[in-house]
Amino acid sequence: MDFTFNIGWMFGGLVITLAGGLIVMFYRQIADNMASGVSSYDRVKLFGIITIIIGLLITANLHILVLTLISNLLFNK
């Protein structure tokens, strides 16, 4: 697989990373208002961290590599 840098994916990944960072910063307010309160604090924070990781992969344009590896494992290519 050939790696190519794309400015559009970089900005999209930065926006996703920023959204994940905001989720981690305000996880208490998000859990209180949109989830089931104190019992879901850790779950909301985990979703924020997963969003940050996915955003960083998209920023570096490595999400295509990960998706290719997963599809090759699933479909035995």
Secondary structure, DSSP 8 states (H G I E B T S, - for coil): ------HHHHHHHHHHHHHHHHHHHTHHHHHHHHS-GGGGHHHHHHHHHHHHHHHHHHHTT-HHHHHHHHHHHHHT-
